[in-house]
Amino acid sequence: MPKDTSIRSVLIIGSGPIIIGQACEFDYAGSQAALSLKEEGITVSIINSNPATIMTDKVIGDHVYLHPLTVDSIEAILQEHIDSADLPRIDAVLPTMGGQTALNLCVEASERGIWEKYGVKVIGVDVDAIEKTENRESFRQLMVDIGVGVAPSKIANSFLEGKEAAQEIGFPLVIRPSYTLGGSGGGFVHKKEEFDAALKRGLEASPTHEVLVEQAVLGWKEYELELLRDSNDNVIIICSIENFDPMGIHTGDSITVAPAMTLSDRCYQEMRNQAIKMMRAIGTFAGGCNVQFSVNPANDDIIAIEINPRVSRSSALASKATGYPIAKIAAKLAIGYNLDEIENQITKTTSAYFEPTLDYVIVKIPRWNFDKFKGANKELGLQMKSVGEVMAIGRTFIEALQKACQSLEIGRSGLGADGRQVRNIEEIMDGLEHASWNRLFLIKDAMTMGVPLESIRKVTKIDKWFLNQIQDLVALEVELKRYSLNNIPQDFFFTLKQKGFSDIQIAWLLGNVTEDEVYDRRKALGINRVYKMVDTCAAEFPAKTPYYYSSFDEENESISSDRKKVIVLGSGPNRIGQGIEFDYSCVHGLLAAKESGIEAIMVNCNPETVSTDFNMADKLYFEPVFWEHVREIIELEKPMGVIVQLGGQTALKMAEKLTEHGIKIIGTSFENMDIAEDRGRFSDLLKELDIPYPRYGVAENAEEAIVVANEVGYPVLVRPSYVLGGQGMSIVINDEDLEKAVVKLLGDLPGNRVLIDHFLDRAEEAESDSISDGDDVHIVGMMEHIEPAGIHSGDSFAVLPTFSLPESVTKSMEEYSIKIAKALDVRGLLNIQFAIKDEKVYVIEANPRASRTVPFIAKAYDVPYINIAAKIMLGVAKLKDFTIERKLKGYAIKEPVFSYEKFPEVAKELGPEMKSTGEAIRFIKDLEDPYFRKLYKDKSMYLSK
């Protein structure tokens, strides 16, 4: 069936601010869907309150509404499109790209009769299908009716019903609330004494106060399938995904592998048939679906866990894993196309009606941030706790696993062999039994210490095949220790590299050699990385899409062009302090390079984001942002330079290595960026420029710290140098607290120095963002924080423009911004944090890079600031070439969003270390706005140390 020509204008519902359980994979899906619909000549409107994402940018939607995600907001947009002669009437709504938030909104709008009232068609899903899949009892009954196995369970709407269900089914149990996301409110109950509290939590978390009490199939294997169906009822399976971790850990917190590694063909075919039967049973819509199954390892019995009639976290992963753009194709199916009428986006010669085949292995590892939630329960379970994830591609499982470990940015050089292992056997065994963020590393540590594989399998329930793969690494390490660098046989060295060992791991295992020496020896032996193409069809048809991963093999498929080119380093996994706003900046950097006729090459390992979409850059390397990998891509591509300013601290950390190796940094030089990072040198610069700053000192141990603190005067702000998101910062008020803070910091970050600043108590805080081209400086925006100094800027409500600062103060902020930009010879972006006390302006810090706030300001003022900055960094334009017109009426407020509900045991207190996972934008007409007045009244409430 060709496309439905009655659909000329579509509203896409976004997922709102990033929270644990609903992250930027939905912005990736929404962005891809919007571009897909625009290709068809359809006008796309987007509602989403998240200013940090590329999805709410004009390069994605025709009309972007940064409004709160409520049915009232949706109704106002539909009405505006009827009342305005300049806007087309909205014909259809696509709610499957915005996670649970969008689906719940769609259902609520349907119940209130909004779609009917405005003649809007729901596409991509049936409202009834949402109801069938989200209502736990409806889902269970439907599975029974169609003959698909489910775990024994009962529905409960009250304590009494819950207790009756528990008595009937028996422990261990799982509690699953209806209509929640990321496992919110759910959990396992192992014994009777824990049941009441768990039931109460579940009933309260569900918006309909309904839970499913289900038998817990702990230790069973867990799988997911990603499906697409068209209006002709053709169904294809895009990808099978296997969880490395067995049932009992939320799939968002599980290490996952694609394609499934330990699934028998018979079991896979049965699962495939059941998934198709399930999709057909929930409705007749055309679009995407994610189905989760559990398999009993003893007899291959299959039960269905859930089905989601929308794109999911896993469909973003499956898209990147296979090169099959699920959201893009799902959007085309939603407007009537059939699979055989859509072109395969990779080959450009075959149709989209095919199931991808993979000749490589994908591994996803989640990224946690428990260090931000003091006192949090770190054990993994039914409720998701990770804040991001990395994906790696290798020819084998073990190569991909080691590359994924290198991508995590937790200071690991691979899976072990880096001096970070745990040697305490009690700690290791406890960590194997009670899974947390480091269980993968503890499995390797246990094997290194000689714990039998069968003992590890019994306690973890992880499939023996995976454990055998890790055991192989241990055997290789033992063998390597028999050699010195100069006598390692060429074929053995090659095997180590094929198994994912980094040069720095090999150096550590050999002892007394450096990473560079290993690198040079490897090159001398002719062992080089080659790049393979992700092509969806195991090279059966030629691919037209330049999307690569590295491996150690014969043939290199990535041919370097002789064009002028630039490499953009991405920001790696999302985490608190470095979120989707850096991905937004990277995407704009790529677009700016392409518009300037420069080949744009992206290096990143985050499967959730738009920067790793295969059609964003001229060339994408899906690789760890890890020195060895980046170095070899640069050797192959020979770019004019590398952009590190847009990828947050991840990319900045590479600047020194790049400079040492004579590779040009595009924009501000490493030397000048380092002055801004080095507190001593930066303070000397401020003194020279006659700019006030808080008194400070530097210490290398607790004794020195006490001397410094007494000199600068309590309260003091204590922090390590070179960190992002306020990591490890605290405010202390006496010698005793200071000693504890310094000892902890140096324990966590050995070899670091501690900075001690006088804390300007009860000061106001503000910040400026600016762009400099070496001659002129343009102030992008100045924001005033509602909360006082002491709360990290990422956790503060901030108002654009400033609302209460006297003109003398804003003039000083502007003057200092220009002085610092010129003194650091900034080429591109600069963010400066200020504290204001008694109308005197102090500079707290300066960051010559993209900041968290630039995307927010760009949206509020409706100016493409990152695009402008990127063109200036590339040297293709000056500030005077741009006409900048700000379009904000009233004020814009940046609202931080926290995910404390995932950690009920953690107190909500705010201090200098960042804790928010995302942000929203809210526009107000004036300062009489009741929302603003309430924020202002409560501004100091959560300030802590």
HUUR-V56015 format. One record per helix or strand of 3 or more residues. SS is the DSSP state (helix for helix, strand for strand). FROM is the first residue (numbers start at 1). TO is the last residue. If there is no record, write none. Layout:
((SS FROM TO) (SS FROM TO))
This chain:
((strand 9 13) (helix 25 39) (strand 43 47) (helix 54 56) (strand 63 65) (helix 71 83) (strand 92 94) (helix 99 111) (helix 114 117) (strand 121 123) (helix 127 134) (helix 136 146) (strand 153 156) (helix 159 169) (strand 173 177) (strand 187 189) (helix 192 205) (strand 211 215) (strand 221 229) (strand 235 243) (helix 251 253) (strand 256 258) (helix 265 282) (strand 287 295) (strand 302 308) (helix 313 322) (helix 326 334) (helix 339 341) (strand 361 367) (helix 370 372) (strand 388 394) (helix 397 407) (helix 425 433) (helix 439 448) (helix 453 460) (helix 464 480) (helix 485 487) (helix 490 498) (helix 503 510) (helix 515 524) (strand 530 533) (strand 547 551) (strand 565 569) (helix 580 595) (strand 599 604) (helix 610 612) (strand 619 622) (helix 627 637) (strand 641 643) (helix 648 652) (helix 655 660) (helix 670 677) (helix 679 688) (strand 696 699) (helix 702 712) (strand 716 720) (strand 730 732) (helix 735 748) (strand 754 758) (strand 764 773) (strand 777 785) (helix 793 795) (strand 798 800) (helix 807 823) (strand 827 837) (strand 840 847) (helix 852 861) (helix 865 873) (helix 879 881) (strand 891 897) (helix 900 902) (strand 918 924) (helix 930 937))
